[in-house]
Amino acid sequence: MDLLTFTTNFADQFEETEISAFTPNTNYKELEEWSSLIALSIIAMIDEEYDVSIKGDDIRSAETIEDLFTIVKNRK
Amino acid sequence: MKAYISAINYYLPEQVLTNGQLVKEFPEWSVEKIANKIGVNKRHIASSDETSADLAIKAAEKLFVESGINREIIDFVLFCTQSPDYVLPTSACIIQEKLGLSTSCGALDFNLGCSGYVYGLSLAKGLVLGGIARNVLLLTGETYTKFIHPKDKGNRTIFGDGGSATLVSQTGFAEIGDFVLGTNGKGAENLIVRTGGAKFPNKLNDEMFGDHGNPISSDHLYMNGSEIFNFTIDVVPHLICDLLQKNHLTSENINSFIFHQANVFMLNFLRKKMKIPESKFPYYMSETGNTVSNTIPIVLYEENRKGLLKGYVVLAGFGVGYSWGGTVLKF
């Protein structure tokens, strides 16, 4: 599992935010476009790409994209 | 003996809530974008003096007229709702009287949401095959919009009100096959209206604002979207797999998969995960929203009206409870 690919997959769930806004250190809940529906897209993407089931609480507890990457990696 | 669906109809209340109206109420929110993702353009909203039972009664009257059904043949009424007229008596008893059905008719309510139509078919089939009733009027009626907090933009975008009526008889156009049902009460907290029942009879007035500025209140509909989403992607693929096995069918034998119309975003994800072709997977919610127990009969009616239902058709309902169920219809 690769952090940069994960970050790109993460960024793909957004429509308006510039791709340059996404790095492993991005605090995603502070992005203007962030919404509960994007949270669902993230859960769906992680299920599809990594076959890992994460919860809303995981999305809430993680701050950065890398935090979430670590959660997913530990469940693989 | 076998049990069949012999007639079906539905009714939507007159008042409509459009995306444009939601944009006006929530100018800071990208309603169009969200509504586009969840696939809803407008929803029908019951008026303040219109209850779930009223919607079901109107659906039944339409069914009697359009399908030329003599109401005297009805010997059982099942009414699925989570918004009955009263704590007691049973709404189905009031419906019996308002529809002018025979007093030798059995009548009961059952409280289920998105799985309710499939459960209703299972009960109706049992009554017919058990020789208890010959013509079961299965009604669904729901007015979730009355439970939703006015500031809860997410749920207001998703849900609409409606009623449906289905006649289950010894003959008809769609034979009702075998069922797979399931329950997991662990999910009760994730889709709930906490007050108004016996546990918390009085309003708690404990409104607070959570993530994304959405109100959370014990006196209104609460839905934990991510938990419900996880539940669905976990349970529904197994449900369909077990259902096909139980009915001795494979996915290729199925001409249409009619799922509870929760929202397009989630259904698309489920469909792709289960590798069901889009041509076999009807959607009908852009003009109605998620009408809870009414979504499956609405799709059935619309697809059947267009003559699109042939051979084997899978029905699957899943949601509040958690509760889920599926069956196969043979046209």
HADDOCK unambig.tbl for C-alpha pairs under 7 A between the chains (distance, minus, plus):
assign (segid A and resid 35 and name CA) (segid B and resid 212 and name CA) 6.52 0.50 0.50
assign (segid A and resid 36 and name CA) (segid B and resid 212 and name CA) 7.00 0.50 0.50
assign (segid A and resid 40 and name CA) (segid B and resid 226 and name CA) 5.95 0.50 0.50
assign (segid A and resid 55 and name CA) (segid B and resid 226 and name CA) 6.74 0.50 0.50
assign (segid A and resid 55 and name CA) (segid B and resid 227 and name CA) 6.73 0.50 0.50
assign (segid A and resid 56 and name CA) (segid B and resid 226 and name CA) 5.30 0.50 0.50
assign (segid A and resid 56 and name CA) (segid B and resid 227 and name CA) 6.62 0.50 0.50
